[in-house]
Amino acid sequence: MISRERKVQANAVHKANLAYSLRRRLEVARAKNNSALVSMLEQEVKDLGLSL
């Protein structure tokens, strides 16, 4: 059985990885002036409750 502490830690790492990926994708979308993709990615950040 996985401990609660381990689950919390895994969740934190997962959220950090999501944030890193979204931050990078946003940088690329902005660099390419892809406003539609930027809007979608910003909404995804909000939906996931992340702060970049």
DACOR-V82093 format. One record per residue. N is the residue number from 1. RES is the residue in one letter. PHI is phi in degrees with one decimal (999 if undefined). OMEGA is omega in degrees with one decimal (999 if undefined). Layout:
# DACOR-V82093
n=[N;N]
res=[RES;RES]
phi=[PHI;PHI]
omega=[OMEGA;OMEGA]
This chain:
# DACOR-V82093
n=[1;2;3;4;5;6;7;8;9;10;11;12;13;14;15;16;17;18;19;20;21;22;23;24;25;26;27;28;29;30;31;32;33;34;35;36;37;38;39;40;41;42;43;44;45;46;47;48;49;50;51;52]
res=[M;I;S;R;E;R;K;V;Q;A;N;A;V;H;K;A;N;L;A;Y;S;L;R;R;R;L;E;V;A;R;A;K;N;N;S;A;L;V;S;M;L;E;Q;E;V;K;D;L;G;L;S;L]
phi=[999;-84.0;-70.2;-60.7;-60.8;-66.2;-63.5;-62.1;-63.3;-62.7;-63.5;-64.9;-65.6;-61.0;-63.4;-63.8;-66.3;-61.5;-62.5;-60.5;-62.6;-65.6;-60.5;-65.2;-62.3;-64.8;-58.3;-66.3;-61.7;-67.3;-62.6;-94.2;52.7;-95.6;-64.8;-64.8;-68.4;-58.3;-60.8;-64.1;-68.0;-62.6;-66.0;-62.2;-58.7;-64.1;-60.5;-85.4;68.8;-94.8;-122.8;-105.3]
omega=[-179.9;-178.2;178.6;-179.8;179.6;177.3;179.0;179.6;179.6;178.2;179.6;178.5;179.1;179.0;178.0;178.1;176.4;-179.5;179.1;-179.0;-179.9;178.5;180.0;179.7;177.0;178.1;-178.8;-179.8;178.0;179.8;179.9;-179.3;179.7;-173.5;179.1;179.5;177.3;179.3;180.0;-179.5;176.8;177.4;178.1;177.2;179.9;-178.8;-179.0;179.5;-179.4;171.7;-177.0;999]
